[in-house]
Amino acid sequence: MRFGPSGELTVSYRWDLTAFPADAFFCTEISVSRKLELDWTPVAFATMSRSERGFEETVQGYSYTPRWPARSGEAQVTLR
C-alpha cells in the first residue's frame, strides 16, 4: 500500500503463478462510502428499515470487485 502526496492510495498485489489454475482470476473488494470514478459498475449496499411512513431503503456504501487473470501474477489499483 502506498499513499501519494495528493491523497491517492495505490495497492499492489503479487502472487505465485504456480499456486492457481491457468484459468483462475484474482479478485479483491473495494468497499467505500461514496461512488468512485472507476470503469467498474458499483454495487450499492442497502438496508431496509421500517418507519411510520413504511419501508425505507438507506444506501450504506458501494462495493467494487475488480478481477485480473491469475496468470498475470500481479495487479495494481489506484484510488484518487
N, C-alpha and C positions, 0 to 999 in steps of 0.2 A: 504494500500500500504506500502511495506517495501523495502528499498534499502539495499542490503548486502554490506559488505566491499569490495567485488571483483567487484562491479558494477551491480550485478544481481538485477532484480526487481521482487518481488513477490506480486501478488494481490490476496487477499482472498475475497470471496463473501459468504454471508449468506442471506437466505430469509425465509419467513413464509411458511411452508409447506401447510397450510390450504388455502392459497391465490390462489393456482393453481390446475387445474385438475390433476389427478393421472398420466395421460399420457403426460403431458406437458414437455417441455425442457427449460432450462435456457441457453441462448446464449449470448456471448459477442464478440465484434470485436476487433482485434488487427491489427492496421494499421502501417506499418513500411516502411522505405525507401529501405531496402535490405532484402533478404531472410533470414529467421531464420532456425536453425537446429531444426525442430519440426517433429512430426509424422503426421501432417496435410498437406494437399495439399494446397499450396498458390494460391490465385487468384491475378494476376497482374493487376494493373490499368494502362491503356494505353491511350495515347492521339494521335489522328491523326492530322497531320499538313501538309499543302501543301507548297512545296518549288519548286525551279526551277527544281529539279530532280523528282518531282511528290509528291505523298503522302508518308509521313514518320510516323512511329509509335515510340513513345517515352514512355518507361515504367516509371511511376511516383512512384510506390510503390507496396506493397504487402499487402493483407488482409487475415487474418486468422480468422476463426469463430468457435472456439471450442463450443461444446454443452454438457451439462450434464443433466441427468434426474432431473426434478424439485423435485421429491420425495426424492432426496439426501439431500436437504436443505442447501448444501454448496458446494463450488468449490474453486479451487486454481490453479493459473497458474504462472510459474516462467520463466522469460526471462533471458537468460545468454548471 
